[in-house]
Amino acid sequence: MKDTIQHKEAEARMLPGSITAQGFLGEDSRRVAEIVEADEGEFRRLGLVFEIVAAELERLRDLGERGLGEPVTVDGTWLVQTGDARGKLACPYEDGIYHKNSVWLKRVDSGEALVYTDLSIHLLREHHFLQGRGSGFRLEPAALKRVLGL
């Protein structure tokens, strides 16, 4: 496990009240480096690729935005609804500022759903950080595989 200075510094900014009221770690007591390492291993086990997952989340977000806040059906497989909030959120790794938004993605056949943001996509793609267990925007690798059908 690489508990880099970058992870340690970002971890302090992930605590509740720093960037968001709830923070990014939920009830997870693991270090950020441990969370990343475990999720990278799970991605490998499931045959997922971070860039492909991020691109699909972006594609679905973009198509969902056409609904202007109302749910839209995409490819007959998903219901997607996007919402905006005022403001921006900084990446805890200090490499960008992201529009505050949320995407609700539901698979029609199973009813399983995910909620994510532009910052979630960035954290997944660039840092392989899916947030801690119990975080409101945690992206579980197995759920990503099921919902996205990858």
SVG drawing of the C-alpha trace seen along z (x, -y; Angstrom):
<svg xmlns="http://www.w3.org/2000/svg" viewBox="-39 -29 43 40">
<polyline fill="none" stroke="black" stroke-width="0.4" points="0.0,0.0 1.3,-3.4 0.2,-5.9 1.7,-8.8 2.0,-12.4 -0.7,-13.2 -3.1,-10.7 -2.3,-12.0 -2.9,-15.7 -6.1,-14.9 -7.3,-12.8 -7.3,-15.8 -9.5,-17.7 -11.9,-14.7 -12.9,-15.0 -16.4,-16.3 -16.6,-20.1 -13.5,-20.7 -14.9,-20.7 -18.4,-19.3 -20.4,-19.0 -20.4,-15.1 -16.9,-14.7 -15.8,-11.9 -15.0,-9.0 -18.4,-8.1 -18.0,-5.7 -14.9,-4.1 -12.0,-3.9 -9.4,-2.9 -6.8,-5.3 -7.4,-6.8 -4.5,-4.8 -6.1,-1.6 -9.5,-2.5 -7.9,-3.2 -5.8,0.0 -8.9,2.2 -11.0,0.5 -8.2,0.9 -8.1,4.6 -11.9,5.0 -11.8,3.2 -9.2,5.7 -11.2,8.7 -14.4,7.4 -12.6,6.6 -13.4,2.9 -11.2,0.1 -11.4,-3.3 -11.3,-5.3 -14.1,-3.3 -16.3,-3.5 -15.7,-7.3 -16.5,-7.8 -19.8,-5.8 -20.8,-7.8 -20.1,-11.0 -22.0,-9.8 -25.1,-9.0 -24.8,-12.3 -24.7,-14.2 -27.7,-12.3 -29.6,-12.8 -29.0,-16.6 -31.2,-16.7 -34.2,-16.1 -33.6,-19.5 -34.1,-18.0 -36.7,-15.5 -35.9,-11.7 -35.1,-10.5 -34.8,-7.0 -31.5,-6.3 -30.9,-3.4 -34.0,-1.7 -31.8,-0.5 -31.5,-3.4 -33.5,-6.2 -31.2,-9.2 -32.0,-12.4 -29.6,-15.3 -29.8,-18.1 -27.8,-21.2 -26.9,-23.1 -25.4,-26.5 -21.7,-26.5 -18.6,-24.5 -16.6,-21.8 -12.8,-21.5 -11.1,-18.2 -9.5,-17.1 -6.4,-16.4 -6.4,-20.1 -6.4,-19.5 -9.6,-21.1 -12.9,-22.7 -16.2,-21.0 -19.7,-22.1 -22.0,-21.0 -24.5,-18.6 -25.9,-15.2 -26.8,-12.4 -29.3,-9.7 -28.9,-6.6 -31.3,-3.7 -31.2,-0.5 -34.7,0.2 -34.6,4.0 -33.2,4.4 -34.2,1.1 -30.6,0.8 -29.5,-2.8 -26.3,-5.0 -25.9,-8.6 -22.8,-10.5 -21.4,-13.9 -18.9,-15.5 -16.4,-15.4 -17.2,-11.6 -16.2,-11.0 -13.0,-13.0 -12.0,-11.2 -12.7,-7.8 -10.8,-8.6 -7.8,-10.5 -7.3,-9.2 -9.1,-5.8 -10.9,-7.1 -14.6,-5.9 -15.1,-7.4 -15.3,-5.6 -17.9,-3.1 -21.1,-4.9 -20.4,-8.0 -23.5,-9.3 -21.6,-9.3 -19.6,-6.1 -19.4,-4.2 -19.1,-0.4 -17.2,1.4 -19.7,4.3 -22.6,1.9 -20.9,0.0 -20.5,3.2 -24.1,4.2 -25.7,0.9 -23.6,0.0 -23.6,3.5 -19.9,3.5"/>
</svg>
